Amino acid sequence: MSVKQMDSTQNLVLKSNKCEHEHFKNSSHKDRVFEVLQSSRNRDDIFCDVKLQTDDGTIVFGHKNILASATPYFNAMFSSFAESNKDLVNIGKVDSTILQLLIDYIYTGEIMITQENVQVVLPAADLFQLDYVKQVCVEILQKLLNPSNCLGIKVFADLHNCIELLSSCESYIKKQFLEVVEHDEFLSLSSEEVIKLISCNDIYVPFEEEVFESVIKWVKHELDHRKELLPNVMEHVRLKLISKEYFLEKIVDEPLLKNNPKCKDYVFDALHFNLIKSVNSSIPLTIRSKPRQFSRLQQVFLVLGWSVIELKSVISWYDPATNLLRIAPKMIESYKGFGLCVVKDQFVFIMGGIEYFYNGHKYTYRLMRSVKMLDMSSSSLCWVSKVDMLVSRKSFGIGVLDNCIYAIGGQDNSVEVFNLDTEQWKMVSSMIYDKNNFGVGVLNNRIYVVGGYNDYNGGTKSVECYNPSLDKWNSVAEMSSRRYNVGVGVWDGIMYAIGGTNGSIPLKSVEAYNPVAGVWSSIADMHLCRENPGVVVYDGLLYVIGGINEPKYLNSVEIYNPRSNSWSIKTISISHQIYGAVVVIRPLHL
């Protein structure tokens, strides 16, 4: 076949296939080109047209057009400045290892940033305007924030204009205030920095006492120098918010305040304010008497439940403002029938109860006397073991009074008390009767045990009162109904016995006890019968959460308004029995 014939045949084939134009893209082309460039750069290739020299004499090779295309810093350098005509450029104040790391990133798109080098990489990335690298550094530092370093990282963020990191630090410091002030960084702050921090309205402190204590601790760290600065700092402590008991015990006789005329004026002003407030509750508030945004008002309920199917405890957060119940991560073991209480809205205690475990054939249980505590202000919520009770208990009662926790009854009529200052348990006088599954209320410095159950009489309507100053129990007026698994709430000098069961049926009736008159009186019934509900007092209202009405658990909250003697009801989404609740400061992650 001749050449002419072959050409004719090929044209026929092409025409017959009617091949259309197509766009092809080699996805690996750019990567292969940059791999070659990176490889040649590290061998001082003849195509490298710039040498970057650090202060220690280290040379890093590169290509001007590659560097200029990667960052505005090098684009400006090689197009508008004297370096555009130089093949050796000095890069001062940048560590040679970090420079090599960042130039490698320009060629490869990859970089190794560690906890050890992040604070060196970030300023260099900021200098070279490598925004991605800087952002990665910011994210790493955000994850590394803790109470011991957040103040230092905040200064670092401000120095290098990291707005996002600075904002994260400020938010973290405010939320973690109680832990931050325990570390050396806080003690090293200037007076201006301390003032800027404690004058914030949104630092996370449940009680103003913590602000006062942090200031005194800061002053005493460098007493000779800082005692003269105390008046300027104390001006921003809201002394008018501090409780009367703490004020008289810790502030009035504090030498640093007594020996400073200006501070004495602050103390007198606070005393005068609270005296006037006791007779005129509508007194206008100033910044020094206005509660901080995240004080007692920023609270949620820690709600305790039990999964019958899984035989384990379930902890949830209930926000009364949104009526939302959120399951919390598992924080305790499979306990049931234990005591629950909270101290200062911050320290949650669980103790005693029954622990369920699987022995290889079936579930069994054992009676507990262990005590665990949860600090709600901690960044990592976890239960910490405390000193065990002296007696194993289940279905018992707990009362908190004068920084002491009273564990009452359960298996018998014995009572023991845990002193939070000494962290020791001791036995005190026993109740008059053996009983369990009763309610406990604390009213007028007395502990009341309401209703309950014993093996001889079943449910009881009796009420006992404990006077800790006399270490003595005595009976007070009985309720009109027998009640055990009863909820108890105390508000404005009145104690409420809510629901429960009389042994035959669950109850929706409620009784109120006035200690002045010494009598119980009936108030409006709840909408539903509730046995063993969680009861808390919040914002002047009684919240009754969950409970059971055999054979089902209740997925609702009832709210009692004492002013109108009326109940409202809200449905909540739950899949387990709720039997306990306490009011706590809002966890950081909510």
C-alpha positions as CSV (number, residue, x, y, z in Angstrom):
1,M,0.0,0.0,0.0
2,S,1.4,3.4,-1.0
3,V,1.8,6.3,1.4
4,K,-1.0,8.1,-0.3
5,Q,-3.2,5.1,0.2
6,M,-2.3,4.8,3.9
7,D,-3.1,8.5,4.5
8,S,-6.4,8.1,2.8
9,T,-7.3,5.0,4.9
10,Q,-6.3,6.8,8.2
11,N,-8.5,9.8,7.3
12,L,-11.4,7.5,6.7
13,V,-10.9,5.8,10.1
14,L,-10.8,9.1,11.9
15,K,-13.8,10.4,10.2
16,S,-15.7,7.2,10.8
17,N,-15.0,7.4,14.6
18,K,-16.2,11.0,14.8
19,C,-13.8,11.7,17.7
20,E,-14.8,14.9,19.5
21,H,-12.4,17.2,21.4
22,E,-11.9,16.3,25.1
23,H,-10.2,18.1,28.0
24,F,-7.8,16.0,29.9
25,K,-6.3,16.8,33.3
26,N,-3.4,15.1,35.0
27,S,-4.3,15.4,38.7
28,S,-0.8,14.4,39.8
29,H,1.0,16.8,37.5
30,K,1.4,19.7,40.0
31,D,2.5,17.4,42.8
32,R,5.1,15.8,40.6
33,V,6.4,19.2,39.5
34,F,6.7,20.4,43.1
35,E,8.3,17.2,44.2
36,V,11.0,17.7,41.6
37,L,11.4,21.4,42.6
38,Q,11.6,20.4,46.3
39,S,14.2,17.7,45.6
40,S,16.4,19.9,43.4
41,R,16.1,22.8,45.9
42,N,17.6,20.7,48.7
43,R,20.6,19.9,46.3
44,D,21.3,23.5,45.5
45,D,20.0,23.1,42.0
46,I,21.2,25.6,39.4
47,F,17.7,26.8,38.9
48,C,17.5,28.0,42.5
49,D,17.8,31.8,42.3
50,V,17.7,32.9,45.9
51,K,19.4,32.0,49.1
52,L,17.7,32.8,52.4
53,Q,20.2,33.3,55.2
54,T,19.3,33.3,58.9
55,D,21.2,35.1,61.7
56,D,23.2,31.9,62.5
57,G,24.5,31.7,58.9
58,T,22.2,28.8,57.8
59,I,21.3,29.0,54.1
60,V,17.9,27.9,52.8
61,F,17.6,27.7,49.0
62,G,14.5,28.6,46.9
63,H,13.0,29.9,43.7
64,K,11.8,33.5,43.8
65,N,8.8,32.9,41.6
66,I,7.6,29.9,43.7
67,L,8.1,31.9,47.0
68,A,6.4,35.0,45.5
69,S,3.4,33.0,44.4
70,A,2.9,31.4,47.8
71,T,2.8,34.4,50.0
72,P,2.4,38.2,49.8
73,Y,5.5,38.6,52.0
74,F,7.9,37.2,49.3
75,N,5.8,38.6,46.5
76,A,6.5,42.1,47.8
77,M,10.1,41.3,48.6
78,F,11.0,40.1,45.1
79,S,9.0,42.6,43.2
80,S,9.2,46.0,45.0
81,F,12.2,45.9,47.3
82,A,16.0,45.8,47.0
83,E,16.0,42.0,47.5
84,S,14.5,41.6,44.0
85,N,18.0,42.0,42.5
86,K,19.8,39.9,45.1
87,D,20.4,36.2,45.2
88,L,21.3,36.3,49.0
89,V,18.6,37.6,51.4
90,N,19.0,37.9,55.1
91,I,15.9,36.7,57.1
92,G,16.6,38.0,60.6
93,K,15.0,37.0,63.9
94,V,13.7,33.7,62.5
95,D,15.1,30.4,63.7
96,S,16.8,28.5,60.9
97,T,14.9,25.3,61.7
98,I,11.6,27.1,61.5
99,L,12.5,28.8,58.3
100,Q,13.4,25.5,56.7
101,L,10.1,24.1,58.0
102,L,8.1,26.9,56.4
103,I,9.9,26.9,53.1
104,D,9.4,23.1,52.9
105,Y,5.7,23.8,53.5
106,I,5.5,26.2,50.6
107,Y,6.9,23.5,48.3
108,T,5.0,20.5,49.8
109,G,1.9,21.8,51.4
110,E,2.8,19.8,54.5
111,I,4.1,20.8,57.9
112,M,4.7,19.2,61.3
113,I,3.6,21.5,64.2
114,T,4.0,20.2,67.7
115,Q,3.3,21.4,71.2
116,E,7.0,22.2,71.5
117,N,7.4,24.3,68.4
118,V,4.0,25.9,67.9
119,Q,4.8,29.1,69.7
120,V,7.9,29.6,67.5
121,V,6.2,28.6,64.2
122,L,3.2,31.0,64.7
123,P,5.2,34.3,64.8
124,A,7.2,33.1,61.7
125,A,4.1,32.1,59.8
126,D,2.6,35.5,60.7
127,L,5.7,37.2,59.4
128,F,5.6,35.4,56.1
129,Q,1.8,35.7,55.9
130,L,1.2,32.0,55.7
131,D,-2.4,32.2,56.9
132,Y,-3.1,28.4,56.8
133,V,-0.1,27.6,59.0
134,K,-1.0,30.4,61.4
135,Q,-4.5,29.2,61.7
136,V,-3.3,25.6,62.4
137,C,-1.1,27.1,65.2
138,V,-4.0,28.9,66.6
139,E,-6.1,25.8,66.7
140,I,-3.3,23.8,68.4
141,L,-2.9,26.5,71.1
142,Q,-6.7,26.6,71.7
143,K,-6.6,22.9,72.4
144,L,-3.6,23.4,74.7
145,L,-5.3,26.0,76.9
146,N,-5.4,25.1,80.6
147,P,-5.7,27.1,83.8
148,S,-1.9,27.2,84.2
149,N,-1.0,28.7,80.8
150,C,-4.0,30.6,79.5
151,L,-2.9,34.0,80.8
152,G,0.5,33.6,79.1
153,I,-1.1,32.4,75.8
154,K,-3.4,35.4,76.0
155,V,-0.4,37.8,76.1
156,F,1.2,35.8,73.2
157,A,-2.0,36.1,71.1
158,D,-2.2,39.8,71.7
159,L,1.4,40.3,70.8
160,H,1.0,38.5,67.4
161,N,-2.5,39.9,66.6
162,C,-4.2,36.6,66.8
163,I,-7.7,37.9,67.3
164,E,-9.4,34.5,67.4
165,L,-6.9,33.0,69.8
166,L,-7.1,36.2,72.0
167,S,-10.9,35.9,72.1
168,S,-10.7,32.2,73.0
169,C,-8.2,32.9,75.8
170,E,-10.4,35.7,77.3
171,S,-13.4,33.5,77.2
172,Y,-11.5,30.6,78.8
173,I,-10.0,32.7,81.5
174,K,-13.5,34.1,82.5
175,K,-15.0,30.6,82.6
176,Q,-12.1,29.1,84.4
177,F,-11.5,32.0,86.8
178,L,-11.6,29.8,89.9
179,E,-8.9,27.5,88.6
180,V,-6.8,30.3,86.9
181,V,-6.3,32.2,90.1
182,E,-4.8,29.1,91.7
183,H,-1.7,29.2,89.4
184,D,1.5,31.2,89.2
185,E,0.6,33.1,86.1
186,F,-2.2,34.9,88.0
187,L,0.1,35.8,90.9
188,S,2.5,37.3,88.3
189,L,-0.1,39.7,86.8
190,S,0.3,43.4,87.3
191,S,-2.3,45.3,89.3
192,E,-3.7,46.7,86.0
193,E,-4.1,43.2,84.6
194,V,-5.8,42.0,87.8
195,I,-8.2,44.9,87.8
196,K,-9.0,44.3,84.1
197,L,-9.9,40.7,84.9
198,I,-11.9,41.1,88.1
199,S,-13.8,44.1,86.8
200,C,-15.3,41.9,84.1
201,N,-19.0,41.4,84.6
202,D,-18.9,38.0,83.0
203,I,-16.2,36.1,84.9
204,Y,-17.5,32.8,86.0
205,V,-17.8,33.0,89.8
206,P,-20.8,31.6,91.8
207,F,-19.8,33.6,94.8
208,E,-18.0,37.0,95.1
209,E,-16.1,35.6,98.0
210,E,-13.8,33.8,95.5
211,V,-12.9,37.2,93.9
212,F,-12.0,38.6,97.3
213,E,-9.9,35.6,98.2
214,S,-8.0,35.8,94.9
215,V,-7.2,39.5,95.4
216,I,-5.9,38.9,98.9
217,K,-3.8,36.0,97.7
218,W,-2.3,38.1,94.9
219,V,-1.4,40.9,97.3
220,K,0.3,38.6,99.8
221,H,2.4,37.0,97.0
222,E,4.5,40.3,97.0
223,L,3.2,41.9,100.1
224,D,5.8,44.7,100.5
225,H,5.2,46.0,97.0
226,R,1.5,45.2,96.5
227,K,-0.1,46.3,99.8
228,E,0.0,49.9,98.5
229,L,-1.9,48.8,95.4
230,L,-4.6,47.0,97.3
231,P,-7.1,50.0,97.4
232,N,-7.0,50.2,93.6
233,V,-7.7,46.5,93.2
234,M,-10.3,46.2,96.0
235,E,-12.4,48.9,94.4
236,H,-13.4,46.2,91.8
237,V,-14.3,43.5,94.3
238,R,-18.1,43.6,94.8
239,L,-18.1,43.5,98.6
240,K,-21.8,44.3,98.8
241,L,-22.5,40.8,97.3
242,I,-20.7,38.9,99.9
243,S,-22.7,36.9,102.4
244,K,-23.1,38.4,105.9
245,E,-21.6,35.4,107.6
246,Y,-18.4,35.4,105.4
247,F,-18.2,39.2,105.7
248,L,-18.2,39.2,109.5
249,E,-15.9,36.2,109.7
250,K,-13.2,36.9,107.0
251,I,-13.5,40.6,105.8
252,V,-14.2,42.8,108.8
253,D,-11.1,41.6,110.7
254,E,-8.7,41.2,107.6
255,P,-5.6,43.1,108.7
256,L,-4.8,44.3,105.1
257,L,-8.2,46.0,105.0
258,K,-8.2,47.3,108.6
259,N,-4.9,49.0,108.1
260,N,-5.8,50.8,104.9
261,P,-8.1,53.8,105.2
262,K,-9.4,53.5,101.7
263,C,-10.2,49.8,102.1
264,K,-11.9,50.5,105.4
265,D,-14.2,52.8,103.5
266,Y,-15.1,50.0,101.1
267,V,-15.9,47.7,104.0
268,F,-18.0,50.3,105.8
269,D,-19.8,51.1,102.5
270,A,-20.7,47.5,102.0
271,L,-22.0,47.1,105.6
272,H,-24.1,50.2,105.2
273,F,-25.5,49.0,101.9
274,N,-26.6,45.6,103.3
275,L,-28.1,47.3,106.4
276,I,-30.2,49.6,104.2
277,K,-31.1,46.6,101.9
278,S,-32.4,44.6,104.9
279,V,-35.2,47.2,105.3
280,N,-35.5,48.4,101.7
281,S,-35.1,45.7,99.1
282,S,-35.7,48.1,96.2
283,I,-32.5,50.0,96.8
284,P,-30.9,51.0,93.5
285,L,-28.0,48.8,92.3
286,T,-24.6,50.1,91.2
287,I,-21.8,48.1,89.5
288,R,-20.4,47.2,92.9
289,S,-23.7,45.8,94.1
290,K,-24.9,44.2,90.9
291,P,-24.5,40.4,90.6
292,R,-22.1,39.3,87.9
293,Q,-23.6,37.7,84.8
294,F,-22.3,34.3,85.7
295,S,-23.1,34.3,89.4
296,R,-25.8,32.4,91.1
297,L,-28.2,33.2,88.3
298,Q,-26.3,31.1,85.8
299,Q,-27.4,27.7,87.0
300,V,-28.7,24.4,85.7
301,F,-30.0,21.3,87.4
302,L,-27.9,18.2,87.7
303,V,-30.5,15.4,87.3
304,L,-30.0,11.9,88.5
305,G,-31.8,8.9,87.0
306,W,-31.8,5.2,86.7
307,S,-32.0,2.9,83.7
308,V,-34.0,-0.2,84.6
309,I,-32.9,-1.9,81.3
310,E,-29.1,-1.3,81.7
311,L,-29.1,-1.3,85.5
312,K,-27.0,1.9,85.6
313,S,-27.2,5.5,86.7
314,V,-27.9,8.2,84.2
315,I,-26.8,11.9,84.7
316,S,-28.4,14.7,82.8
317,W,-28.4,18.5,82.7
318,Y,-31.8,20.3,82.8
319,D,-31.9,23.9,81.8
320,P,-35.0,25.6,83.3
321,A,-34.7,28.5,80.9
322,T,-35.1,26.2,77.8
323,N,-36.8,23.2,79.3
324,L,-34.1,21.0,77.6
325,L,-32.8,17.9,79.2
326,R,-29.4,16.7,77.9
327,I,-27.7,13.4,78.8
328,A,-24.3,14.0,80.3
329,P,-21.3,11.7,79.6
330,K,-21.1,8.7,82.0
331,M,-19.5,10.0,85.2
332,I,-20.5,7.5,87.9
333,E,-20.8,3.8,88.3
334,S,-24.0,1.7,88.4
335,Y,-25.2,3.0,91.8
336,K,-28.8,3.1,93.0
337,G,-30.3,4.4,96.2
338,F,-27.4,6.6,97.0
339,G,-27.5,10.1,98.6
340,L,-27.2,13.2,96.5
341,C,-26.4,16.8,97.7
342,V,-24.7,20.0,96.6
343,V,-22.6,22.5,98.6
344,K,-22.5,26.1,97.4
345,D,-24.0,25.2,94.1
346,Q,-20.6,23.9,93.1
347,F,-19.5,20.7,94.9
348,V,-21.8,17.8,94.2
349,F,-21.6,14.7,96.4
350,I,-22.9,11.2,95.9
351,M,-22.5,8.6,98.7
352,G,-23.6,5.2,99.7
353,G,-26.2,3.3,97.8
354,I,-26.2,-0.1,96.0
355,E,-23.6,-1.0,93.4
356,Y,-24.7,-3.5,90.7
357,F,-22.2,-5.7,89.0
358,Y,-22.3,-8.9,86.9
359,N,-20.6,-11.9,88.5
360,G,-20.5,-14.1,85.4
361,H,-23.9,-15.6,85.9
362,K,-26.3,-12.9,87.0
363,Y,-26.4,-9.3,88.3
364,T,-25.8,-8.9,92.0
365,Y,-25.2,-6.0,94.2
366,R,-23.4,-4.8,97.4
367,L,-24.1,-2.0,99.8
368,M,-21.7,1.0,99.6
369,R,-20.3,3.6,101.9
370,S,-18.1,5.3,99.4
371,V,-18.2,9.1,98.8
372,K,-17.5,10.9,95.6
373,M,-17.4,14.6,94.7
374,L,-17.8,16.5,91.5
375,D,-16.5,20.1,91.2
376,M,-18.8,21.9,88.7
377,S,-16.2,24.7,88.1
378,S,-13.6,22.2,86.8
379,S,-12.9,22.1,83.0
380,S,-12.8,18.3,83.1
381,L,-15.8,17.0,85.0
382,C,-14.9,13.9,86.9
383,W,-15.8,12.4,90.2
384,V,-13.1,12.4,92.9
385,S,-13.2,9.9,95.8
386,K,-13.5,11.4,99.3
387,V,-13.4,9.8,102.7
388,D,-15.8,6.8,103.0
389,M,-18.8,7.1,105.4
390,L,-18.6,5.1,108.6
391,V,-21.8,3.2,107.8
392,S,-23.0,1.6,104.6
393,R,-26.3,3.1,103.6
394,K,-29.0,3.0,101.0
395,S,-32.3,4.7,100.6
396,F,-31.1,7.3,103.2
397,G,-31.4,11.0,103.5
398,I,-28.8,13.9,103.2
399,G,-28.9,17.4,104.7
400,V,-26.3,20.1,104.2
401,L,-25.9,22.7,107.0
402,D,-23.0,24.9,108.0
403,N,-20.5,23.4,105.6
404,C,-21.3,19.9,107.0
405,I,-23.1,17.0,105.2
406,Y,-25.4,14.8,107.3
407,A,-26.0,11.2,106.2
408,I,-29.2,10.1,107.9
409,G,-30.8,6.6,108.4
410,G,-31.4,4.2,105.7
411,Q,-30.6,0.8,107.2
412,D,-31.2,2.0,110.8
413,N,-31.6,5.3,112.7
414,S,-27.9,6.2,112.9
415,V,-26.6,9.6,111.7
416,E,-23.2,10.7,110.8
417,V,-21.8,14.0,109.7
418,F,-19.0,15.0,107.3
419,N,-17.1,18.2,108.0
420,L,-15.9,19.7,104.7
421,D,-13.1,21.7,106.4
422,T,-11.5,18.7,108.2
423,E,-12.8,16.1,105.7
424,Q,-13.7,13.7,108.5
425,W,-16.8,11.7,109.4
426,K,-18.2,11.4,112.9
427,M,-21.3,9.8,114.4
428,V,-23.9,12.1,116.0
429,S,-27.2,11.4,117.8
430,S,-29.5,8.9,116.2
431,M,-33.0,9.6,115.0
432,I,-35.9,8.6,117.2
433,Y,-37.1,5.9,114.7
434,D,-35.5,3.5,112.2
435,K,-36.7,4.6,108.7
436,N,-35.7,4.9,105.1
437,N,-37.0,6.4,101.9
438,F,-37.9,9.7,103.6
439,G,-37.4,13.3,102.5
440,V,-35.0,15.8,104.1
441,G,-35.4,19.5,104.4
442,V,-33.1,22.1,106.0
443,L,-34.9,25.1,107.6
444,N,-33.9,27.7,110.1
445,N,-30.6,25.8,110.9
446,R,-32.5,22.6,111.7
447,I,-32.6,19.4,109.7
448,Y,-36.1,17.8,109.2
449,V,-36.7,14.2,108.3
450,V,-40.1,14.0,106.6
451,G,-42.2,10.8,106.4
452,G,-40.4,7.6,105.4
453,Y,-40.9,3.8,105.7
454,N,-40.0,1.3,108.4
455,D,-40.5,-2.4,108.7
456,Y,-42.9,-2.2,111.6
457,N,-45.4,0.4,110.6
458,G,-44.9,0.8,106.8
459,G,-45.3,4.4,105.6
460,T,-45.3,7.1,108.3
461,K,-46.6,10.6,108.6
462,S,-44.1,11.4,111.4
463,V,-41.5,14.3,111.1
464,E,-38.3,14.6,113.2
465,C,-36.2,17.6,113.7
466,Y,-32.5,17.7,114.5
467,N,-30.8,20.6,116.3
468,P,-27.0,20.4,115.6
469,S,-26.0,22.8,118.4
470,L,-27.7,20.5,120.9
471,D,-27.0,17.2,119.0
472,K,-30.6,16.3,119.7
473,W,-33.7,15.0,117.8
474,N,-37.3,15.7,118.6
475,S,-40.6,15.0,117.0
476,V,-42.6,17.9,115.5
477,A,-46.2,18.0,114.0
478,E,-47.1,15.1,111.8
479,M,-48.3,15.4,108.3
480,S,-51.9,14.6,107.4
481,S,-50.9,11.8,105.1
482,R,-48.5,8.9,105.3
483,R,-45.7,9.5,102.8
484,Y,-42.5,7.7,101.8
485,N,-40.5,8.2,98.6
486,V,-41.6,11.8,99.2
487,G,-39.9,14.9,97.7
488,V,-39.1,17.8,100.0
489,G,-38.4,21.4,99.1
490,V,-37.8,24.5,101.2
491,W,-38.5,28.1,100.2
492,D,-39.0,31.4,102.0
493,G,-39.3,29.8,105.5
494,I,-41.7,27.1,104.4
495,M,-41.1,23.4,103.9
496,Y,-43.1,21.4,101.3
497,A,-43.7,17.6,101.4
498,I,-44.5,16.7,97.8
499,G,-46.1,13.5,96.4
500,G,-44.6,10.2,97.4
501,T,-46.7,7.1,98.2
502,N,-48.8,6.0,101.2
503,G,-48.1,2.4,100.5
504,S,-51.2,1.8,98.5
505,I,-51.2,4.5,95.8
506,P,-48.8,7.2,94.7
507,L,-49.8,10.7,95.7
508,K,-50.2,14.1,94.0
509,S,-51.1,15.9,97.2
510,V,-48.7,18.4,98.7
511,E,-48.4,19.7,102.3
512,A,-46.6,22.8,103.6
513,Y,-45.0,23.2,107.1
514,N,-44.7,26.5,108.8
515,P,-42.2,26.2,111.7
516,V,-43.6,29.4,113.4
517,A,-47.1,28.0,113.6
518,G,-45.8,24.5,114.0
519,V,-48.5,23.0,111.7
520,W,-48.9,21.4,108.3
521,S,-51.5,22.6,105.8
522,S,-52.6,21.3,102.4
523,I,-51.8,23.3,99.3
524,A,-52.8,22.8,95.6
525,D,-52.3,19.3,94.3
526,M,-49.9,18.6,91.5
527,H,-51.3,17.6,88.1
528,L,-49.8,14.0,88.4
529,C,-49.1,11.5,91.1
530,R,-45.4,11.3,91.7
531,E,-43.4,8.9,93.8
532,N,-39.7,9.6,94.4
533,P,-39.3,12.7,92.3
534,G,-36.4,15.1,92.2
535,V,-37.2,18.4,93.9
536,V,-35.3,21.7,93.7
537,V,-35.9,25.4,94.4
538,Y,-35.0,27.8,91.7
539,D,-35.8,31.5,91.2
540,G,-38.5,31.4,93.8
541,L,-40.3,28.4,92.3
542,L,-40.4,24.7,93.3
543,Y,-39.5,22.3,90.5
544,V,-40.6,18.7,90.8
545,I,-38.9,16.6,88.2
546,G,-39.8,13.1,87.0
547,G,-40.5,10.4,89.5
548,I,-42.6,7.3,89.0
549,N,-46.2,6.4,88.9
550,E,-46.1,2.6,88.6
551,P,-45.5,1.0,86.3
552,K,-44.1,3.9,84.3
553,Y,-41.7,6.8,84.9
554,L,-42.8,10.3,84.3
555,N,-41.4,12.5,81.6
556,S,-42.5,15.9,82.9
557,V,-41.6,18.7,85.2
558,E,-44.2,20.4,87.5
559,I,-43.5,24.0,88.7
560,Y,-45.1,25.4,91.8
561,N,-45.5,29.1,92.3
562,P,-46.0,29.8,96.1
563,R,-47.4,33.3,95.4
564,S,-50.3,32.0,93.4
565,N,-50.6,28.5,95.0
566,S,-50.7,27.0,91.5
567,W,-48.8,24.4,89.4
568,S,-47.8,24.4,85.8
569,I,-46.5,21.4,83.9
570,K,-43.9,20.9,81.1
571,T,-43.1,17.8,79.2
572,I,-39.4,16.8,78.8
573,S,-37.9,14.1,76.6
574,I,-36.4,11.3,78.8
575,S,-36.1,7.6,78.5
576,H,-35.4,6.6,82.1
577,Q,-36.6,7.2,85.7
578,I,-35.6,10.5,87.3
579,Y,-35.4,10.4,91.1
580,G,-33.0,13.2,92.2
581,A,-31.8,16.7,91.3
582,V,-29.7,19.6,92.6
583,V,-29.1,23.1,91.4
584,V,-25.5,23.7,90.3
585,I,-23.5,26.3,88.5
586,R,-23.5,25.8,84.7
587,P,-20.8,23.5,83.4
588,L,-18.3,25.1,81.1
589,H,-19.3,23.0,78.1
590,L,-23.0,23.9,78.2
